[in-house]
Amino acid sequence: MPREQGAPYKRIAAALRERIASGELGPGEQLRSATQLCQDYSVSRNTALRALALLREEGLITTEQGWGSFVAQPSNRAET
């Protein structure tokens, strides 16, 4: 993964946002868990959770406790 400027949680969110925008991660598809994101990006759990929270605030993902985070349906996404 190339080193980009900015906070680590923003880099993770940007990478996931790009995968969603490109269609690589489609509506309803489950994202990797926070634990898996920690391993993928070599960050703390808090950093991974912050990235997921940012995407949730943007309306790109939904989180179901006990199940995980999923790409939001286009009709549920916030206008950007």
ABEGO torsion letter per residue (X at the ends): XBBBBEBAAAAAAAAAAAAAAAGABBBGBBBBBAAAAAAAAGBBAAAAAAAAAAAAAAGABBBBBGAEBBBBBAAABBBX
